[in-house]
Amino acid sequence: MPHIVIKTISGPSKEQLQAAADQIAAVVNKTMDKPSQYISVSVEEYSFGEWPGVYDEYIKDKDNVLVKPGYSNPSTFG
């Protein structure tokens, strides 16, 4: 508690992903007052071709997506 999942298109280096995960965990620790030892972060990487499926399943029309993307058709980029 809490567990954060980063879903992203493949490309960032392992170091970049680790830095993002560390920073996200620190923000959750600070803003949600959750102890660091209880925060976990995982990364799931997808190809551009897989992203429309990720968008449809996890992002599109989901009430729990609090920061909406600036696109509505992921097939138009890549």
C-alpha positions in Angstrom: 0.0 0.0 0.0 0.2 1.9 -2.2 1.4 0.2 -5.3 1.9 2.4 -8.4 2.1 1.0 -11.9 3.8 3.0 -14.7 2.6 1.9 -18.1 4.8 3.3 -20.8 5.9 2.8 -24.4 9.3 1.1 -24.5 12.3 3.4 -24.9 13.4 5.0 -21.6 16.6 3.5 -20.2 16.6 1.4 -17.0 18.2 4.4 -15.3 15.4 6.8 -16.5 12.7 4.3 -15.3 14.4 3.9 -11.9 14.7 7.7 -11.5 11.0 8.1 -12.4 9.9 5.4 -10.0 12.0 6.8 -7.2 10.6 10.3 -7.7 7.0 9.1 -7.9 7.5 7.1 -4.7 8.9 10.2 -3.0 6.0 12.3 -4.1 3.5 9.7 -2.8 5.4 9.6 0.5 5.2 13.3 0.8 1.7 14.1 -0.5 -0.1 11.1 0.9 1.9 10.7 4.1 2.7 7.0 3.4 5.8 5.5 4.8 8.5 4.8 2.2 8.8 1.2 3.2 5.2 0.6 2.2 5.4 2.1 -1.3 6.1 0.0 -4.4 6.4 1.0 -8.0 6.4 -1.3 -11.1 6.9 -0.5 -14.8 5.2 -2.2 -17.7 6.6 -1.4 -21.1 4.6 -1.7 -24.3 5.3 -1.2 -28.0 3.6 1.5 -30.0 1.4 -1.2 -31.6 0.3 -2.4 -28.2 -0.5 1.1 -26.8 -4.0 1.4 -28.3 -5.0 -1.7 -26.4 -3.5 -0.2 -23.2 -5.3 3.1 -23.8 -8.7 1.3 -24.4 -8.3 -0.9 -21.3 -6.8 1.4 -18.7 -7.2 5.0 -19.8 -10.2 5.7 -22.1 -13.3 6.7 -20.2 -11.9 5.6 -16.9 -13.0 7.6 -13.8 -9.9 6.6 -11.9 -7.6 8.3 -14.5 -7.1 11.6 -12.6 -4.7 13.2 -15.2 -6.1 12.7 -18.6 -3.9 12.4 -21.7 -3.9 15.1 -24.3 -4.9 12.7 -27.0 -8.0 10.6 -27.8 -6.6 8.4 -30.5 -3.3 6.7 -29.7 -3.1 5.2 -33.2 -2.2 8.7 -34.5 1.2 8.8 -32.9 4.2 6.5 -33.1 
